[in-house]
Each structure stands twice: as structure tokens, then as C-alpha cells.
Amino acid sequence: METVPIVSLRAGDSPRLNGVDRAHVARLAEMETPLPPILVDRRTMRVIDGMHRLMVASLQGRETIEVVFTEDSEADMFLRAVQENIAHGLPLRQADRRAAAERIISTHPHLSDRAIAEVAGLAPKTIASIRRRSAKQSKQADARVGRDGKVRPLDTSEARKRAAELLTEQPEASLRDVARAVGMSPATVLDVRKRLERGEPPVRKKPAAARGTEPGNRSASAVRAAGRPARGPRTAGGANPSVIVERLSRDPSLHSSERGRGMLRLLHINAVSLAHPDPAAAVPPHCVATVLQLARHYSQMWSDFAQELDSRAQVINPSASGL
């Protein structure tokens, strides 16, 4: 057991779809008995088990917390996180346990139904049913690996339906947690949630015209018009990026340091680019492939940056994290 600074820790891959339960944190904070150490991945400093205890320590104004380090594989650490949450503390919900079981079946297919049932807190018959469904889906839903190395399923209808079930059962769950549970991107889960809010089915149906049209017969402008969503200088939360950047530029902790000023310049450039009516139209045909490669690279960088900030937010301020 070791003692580490709280600010050095990051939120881990929790089996809880709803993330931290603030009411449970408040109950733990009222306890006078010392809480057990939390479980942390030594390589990444991510919390495997003990986010509620970490929040309690942060609320109490403590700067350090006792931890037990582990260096297991990512799959084994998730398995242990489920075991720890089943054994003690706030019980996992039914949806949490089913989602965890699906993931364990995919990462530890050699484990028996009874062994996984004991880990996930479900009946062996339930595990067998989940395993049969998973096996059927793996045979039916092929996937392709793109040039960027990412695996994309050809048919996401079953994953969309599972996402819809989780969003209905756990309306407070973050998009990122649901995406991780069903194996889709947060953007796709967001699309499912919006469709549910509009009263539409989670699986989109292709229009007849689109199914009967060959891509090669479509003009470049038609492809852009069909595939590009309506643009506008707004963030996902509805605020104007330029206004947000202007507000940040007045923060002394940012504009008083070189690193902070560099971040402000980067944010300003992106805010200006959002105001451009159609940046794709400025790319000449012979540069499309090159610019596309750069765009995907920058998109991945921003996605990684957002995930890093999300992990920090879960430690510093749980109410500010998630999507």
C-alpha cells in the first residue's frame, strides 16, 4: 500500500454506466471509520476500483490517498473492477452487470458461464443467454478494418438497439460509457439518443434512392451536400466557440504563461475555422486525400485531448464530466 497525490490520479474504466453516484459519496463522507485503499493501475494512474472513495477524499480537502497498485492487463483490470464492485460498496445495477458480462465474455471467452456469473453477480443461465446472443452476433455482423486501422462493423443495428436499451434504463449514463458497453463510438450513441428523443427507432433506415444510387454517378457537390451536416458556429452545448475562447483569454492563469497562450492560440484558430461556411470546398481535388489524412489525424488528437480532460474532470469535479 502506498500514498499518492489525488491530483495524479485519473478516472478509470468503470463498470458503472452512470459513473459516480454523488449521493453515495455523501453517505461515505459522513462515515467516521477509515475507508479502504483504492485500486490503481500503476502504468496509467487510472482508478480501477474506488472512485467513490476518491471523491470523498477530494471533498474532505485531502491532498493524498492510500492506494494499492496493480499491473494487470486492461481486460483483467476490468474483470477485477467488476469483482470489487460486486464484493463490496455500492451494488452494480442490473444494466451495469449485464453490460459488464457482455464485455467479459468477449475478453475472457475461456471462462465458464458459472465463473462469469460469479464475477458479474448474475445467474449462470443469464450468462449462457448473453453468450449465445454474442456468438450469434459475431457470426452475423462482419467488420472491416479501415486505412486508419480502426475496426468498423458493417451492421450496427444490434449495437444501436442495445444502446437504446441502456439509454432507456440508465438515462443519466454518459455517452462515452454507453459507447464502451456496446462497442460503438460516442457520436453514434448520441445519434441513437437524439432519435429516441424524437420518437424514432434507434436504427436508421436507408432511403430507397440512396440504396439504388451508385456512388460513382454522384457529383462531388451532391456527395458533400448529402454527407455533410448543417454547419454553424455552435458547440454541442449551444454556445458560440468564439465567445468561449474570448472568455478564456481573460483568465490570468492562461494568458500569463507561454503554455497557456499557446493553448489560447490553438483554441482561437479552431473557433475561427468553425465560422467558415464550407472549408471542404476550399480543398482542390488533388489535395483531398492529403487533407483528409490530416483532418483525421487532428480529429484523433482532439478526441484524445477531450478524453484526457474528461478523466481529469471526473477526479476534480464529477458533475462536469461526461457528455
Buried (B, 14 or more C-beta within 10 A) or exposed (E): EEEBEBEEBBBBBBBBBBBBBEEBBEEBBEEEEEBBBBBBBEEBBBBBBBBBBBBBBBBEEEEEBBBBBBEBEBEBBBBBBBBBBBEEBBEBBEBBBBBBBBBBBEBBEEBEBEBBBBBBBBEBEBBBBBBEBBEEBEEEBEEEEEEEEEEEBEEBEBBBBBBBBBBEBBEEBBBBBBBBBBBBBBEBBBBBBEBBEEEEEBBEEEEEEEEEEEEEEBEEEEEEEEEEEEEEBEEEEEEBBBEBBEEBBEEEEBEEEEEBEEBBEEBBEEBEEBEEEEEBEEBEEEEEEEBEEEEBEEEEEEEEEEEEEBBBBBBEEBEEBBB
